[in-house]
Amino acid sequence: MANVAGTPLRILCIHGYRQNAGSFREKTGALRKLLKKQVDLVYTSAPHSIQKVCDETPEKEMGPVAGGDEDPRGWWFSDTQARSFNAGQQCRASLGLEESVEAVRGAVRDQGPFDGVLGFSQGAALVAMLCSLQAQNLEPEFRFRFAILVAGFPSACEEHGRFYDAAAPLPIPSLHVFGLEDRVIPDSMSRELLRYFKDPLLLTHPGGHFVPAASAHRQTYQEFLRKFQ
């Protein structure tokens, strides 16, 4: 999709685990304000509902943001029996990824076209997989020109190994954003994802598990996005 000069870039936004399109839109309000003239952020929800349990860590933004996730959703489960997810959980098989790829395919078909894709946490891990599918020409409807991965990580599930090949890094331009004090997805996990992308651009911040959108981050976002306008 070629972007017309002066037209905001349309970006599909993929939320984190236990979030949904509405809550992620709320949590990225500062980012929309920061980049309001450059981007049009479009949100979609994961297809899988999550039961509310006490022992899972929700991927909620650590900050003064009102409102909760009334309809928590996820893109896949690492524990197929409990239907739960933990980014560090080693597993042979997952549950629900195929349906999520189909959901993104539907979003592209119904709400697209999109210039790029942005993901947060589990959503960023999914974005890396979508980029891999696109690079392998397995999803003709995916034509993302760039990817922004916030608090991303490579999946620890064995069956997802097909998405990662450090010897043939993904050619899509990518911006990787993560916090040095992230307690949900440690920055070491986010750094592990870098080797699967060709010439990844990096934006770190001193905070935790959220999408940073302070004035100090504006230049990095804008310079990255300007390449596609």
C-alpha positions as CSV (number, residue, x, y, z in Angstrom):
1,M,0.0,0.0,0.0
2,A,1.6,3.3,-1.1
3,N,0.9,6.1,1.2
4,V,-0.3,9.4,-0.3
5,A,1.8,12.3,0.8
6,G,0.3,14.1,3.8
7,T,-2.1,11.2,4.6
8,P,-1.8,9.6,8.0
9,L,-0.3,6.1,8.1
10,R,-2.9,3.5,8.9
11,I,-1.6,1.1,11.6
12,L,-3.3,-2.0,12.8
13,C,-2.9,-2.3,16.6
14,I,-2.6,-5.7,18.3
15,H,-3.2,-5.6,22.1
16,G,-1.6,-7.6,24.8
17,Y,-2.8,-10.6,26.8
18,R,-5.8,-9.9,29.0
19,Q,-6.6,-6.7,27.0
20,N,-9.0,-6.0,24.1
21,A,-9.3,-3.4,21.4
22,G,-11.1,-1.0,23.6
23,S,-8.8,-1.1,26.6
24,F,-5.7,-1.0,24.3
25,R,-7.1,2.1,22.6
26,E,-7.5,3.7,26.0
27,K,-4.0,2.7,27.1
28,T,-2.5,4.2,23.9
29,G,-4.2,7.5,24.1
30,A,-1.0,9.3,24.8
31,L,0.6,7.7,21.7
32,R,-2.3,8.8,19.5
33,K,-1.9,12.3,20.8
34,L,1.8,12.3,20.3
35,L,1.5,11.1,16.7
36,K,-1.9,12.4,15.8
37,K,-0.9,14.0,12.5
38,Q,1.2,11.0,11.4
39,V,-0.9,8.0,12.1
40,D,-4.4,6.6,12.2
41,L,-4.4,3.8,14.8
42,V,-7.0,1.0,14.2
43,Y,-7.6,-1.6,16.9
44,T,-8.8,-5.2,16.8
45,S,-9.6,-7.7,19.5
46,A,-8.2,-11.3,19.9
47,P,-10.7,-14.0,19.3
48,H,-10.2,-15.9,22.6
49,S,-11.9,-14.9,25.8
50,I,-9.9,-15.4,29.0
51,Q,-11.3,-16.5,32.3
52,K,-10.5,-14.2,35.2
53,V,-8.1,-16.0,37.5
54,C,-5.9,-14.6,40.3
55,D,-2.6,-16.3,39.5
56,E,-2.0,-14.8,36.0
57,T,-0.2,-11.5,35.5
58,P,-2.3,-9.1,33.4
59,E,-0.5,-7.1,30.9
60,K,-1.9,-3.8,32.1
61,E,-0.2,-0.5,31.6
62,M,1.6,0.6,34.8
63,G,0.4,4.2,35.0
64,P,-2.4,6.5,35.9
65,V,-4.9,5.1,33.4
66,A,-8.4,4.7,34.5
67,G,-10.6,1.7,33.5
68,G,-10.1,-2.0,33.4
69,D,-10.2,-4.8,30.9
70,E,-13.9,-5.9,31.2
71,D,-13.5,-8.4,28.4
72,P,-10.0,-9.8,28.7
73,R,-8.8,-11.6,25.5
74,G,-5.7,-13.4,24.3
75,W,-4.1,-14.4,21.0
76,W,-3.0,-17.9,22.1
77,F,-2.6,-20.1,25.2
78,S,0.7,-21.7,26.2
79,D,-1.1,-24.0,28.6
80,T,-3.6,-25.8,26.4
81,Q,-5.5,-27.4,29.3
82,A,-5.8,-24.4,31.6
83,R,-6.3,-22.1,28.6
84,S,-3.8,-19.6,30.1
85,F,-0.6,-17.9,28.9
86,N,2.8,-17.2,30.3
87,A,5.5,-15.7,28.1
88,G,8.2,-17.8,29.7
89,Q,6.4,-21.1,29.7
90,Q,8.1,-23.8,27.6
91,C,5.5,-25.8,25.7
92,R,5.4,-28.1,22.7
93,A,2.0,-27.0,21.4
94,S,-0.1,-24.0,21.9
95,L,-3.8,-23.4,21.5
96,G,-5.6,-20.7,19.4
97,L,-2.9,-19.2,17.2
98,E,-4.6,-20.3,13.9
99,E,-7.8,-18.6,14.9
100,S,-5.9,-15.4,15.8
101,V,-4.1,-15.3,12.4
102,E,-7.5,-15.7,10.9
103,A,-8.8,-12.8,13.0
104,V,-6.0,-10.5,11.8
105,R,-6.7,-11.6,8.3
106,G,-10.3,-10.6,8.8
107,A,-9.3,-7.2,10.2
108,V,-7.1,-6.6,7.2
109,R,-9.8,-7.5,4.9
110,D,-12.6,-5.5,6.6
111,Q,-10.7,-2.5,8.0
112,G,-7.7,-2.3,5.8
113,P,-5.6,-1.7,3.9
114,F,-2.9,-0.9,6.5
115,D,0.6,0.6,6.1
116,G,1.9,-1.0,9.2
117,V,1.2,-3.1,12.3
118,L,1.9,-2.4,16.0
119,G,1.8,-4.9,18.8
120,F,2.2,-4.8,22.5
121,S,3.6,-7.7,24.6
122,Q,1.8,-10.9,23.5
123,G,0.5,-8.8,20.6
124,A,4.0,-7.9,19.7
125,A,5.0,-11.5,19.7
126,L,2.1,-12.2,17.4
127,V,3.3,-9.3,15.1
128,A,6.7,-11.0,14.7
129,M,4.8,-14.2,13.6
130,L,2.7,-12.2,11.2
131,C,5.8,-10.6,9.7
132,S,7.3,-14.1,9.3
133,L,4.2,-15.3,7.5
134,Q,4.3,-12.3,5.2
135,A,8.0,-12.8,4.5
136,Q,7.3,-16.4,3.6
137,N,4.5,-15.3,1.2
138,L,2.0,-17.5,3.2
139,E,-0.5,-14.7,3.8
140,P,-1.1,-12.7,0.6
141,E,-3.4,-10.3,2.4
142,F,-0.6,-9.2,4.7
143,R,1.2,-6.3,3.1
144,F,2.6,-4.4,6.0
145,R,5.4,-2.0,5.2
146,F,6.7,-1.8,8.7
147,A,6.2,-3.1,12.2
148,I,6.4,-1.6,15.7
149,L,6.9,-4.1,18.5
150,V,6.4,-2.9,22.1
151,A,7.6,-5.3,24.8
152,G,7.9,-8.1,22.3
153,F,9.5,-11.5,22.7
154,P,9.9,-14.7,20.8
155,S,7.4,-17.4,21.7
156,A,8.8,-20.2,23.9
157,C,6.4,-22.7,22.3
158,E,8.3,-25.4,20.2
159,E,5.7,-25.4,17.4
160,H,6.3,-21.7,16.9
161,G,9.9,-22.3,16.0
162,R,9.0,-22.1,12.3
163,F,8.6,-18.3,12.7
164,Y,12.2,-17.7,13.7
165,D,15.3,-18.0,11.6
166,A,18.2,-15.8,12.7
167,A,20.1,-16.9,9.6
168,A,17.4,-15.2,7.4
169,P,16.2,-12.2,9.4
170,L,12.9,-10.7,8.5
171,P,13.3,-7.9,5.9
172,I,10.4,-5.7,7.1
173,P,11.5,-2.4,8.7
174,S,10.9,-2.7,12.4
175,L,11.0,-0.5,15.5
176,H,11.4,-2.4,18.8
177,V,10.3,-0.6,22.0
178,F,10.8,-1.8,25.6
179,G,11.3,-0.7,29.1
180,L,14.4,-1.3,31.1
181,E,12.3,-1.8,34.3
182,D,9.7,-4.1,32.7
183,R,8.7,-6.7,35.2
184,V,6.3,-8.6,32.9
185,I,8.5,-9.0,29.9
186,P,12.1,-8.3,30.9
187,D,14.1,-6.3,28.4
188,S,16.3,-9.4,27.9
189,M,13.4,-11.2,26.3
190,S,12.7,-8.3,24.0
191,R,16.3,-8.1,23.0
192,E,16.1,-11.8,22.1
193,L,13.6,-10.9,19.3
194,L,16.0,-8.4,17.6
195,R,18.1,-11.0,15.9
196,Y,15.2,-12.2,13.9
197,F,14.8,-8.8,12.1
198,K,17.1,-7.2,9.6
199,D,18.5,-3.9,10.9
200,P,16.0,-3.4,13.7
201,L,15.6,0.1,15.2
202,L,15.6,0.3,19.0
203,L,13.8,2.6,21.4
204,T,14.3,1.9,25.1
205,H,12.8,3.8,28.0
206,P,13.5,3.7,31.8
207,G,9.9,2.6,32.7
208,G,8.0,-0.7,32.9
209,H,5.3,-2.6,30.9
210,F,3.6,0.0,28.8
211,V,3.6,1.8,25.4
212,P,5.8,4.9,26.0
213,A,4.6,8.2,24.5
214,A,6.5,11.0,26.2
215,S,7.8,13.9,24.3
216,A,11.3,12.4,24.6
217,H,10.2,9.5,22.4
218,R,8.5,11.6,19.7
219,Q,11.6,12.0,17.5
220,T,12.4,8.3,17.3
221,Y,8.8,7.4,16.4
222,Q,8.5,10.2,13.9
223,E,11.8,9.5,12.2
224,F,10.9,5.9,11.8
225,L,7.4,6.6,10.5
226,R,8.6,9.4,8.1
227,K,10.3,6.7,6.0
228,F,6.9,5.5,4.9
229,Q,5.1,8.7,4.2
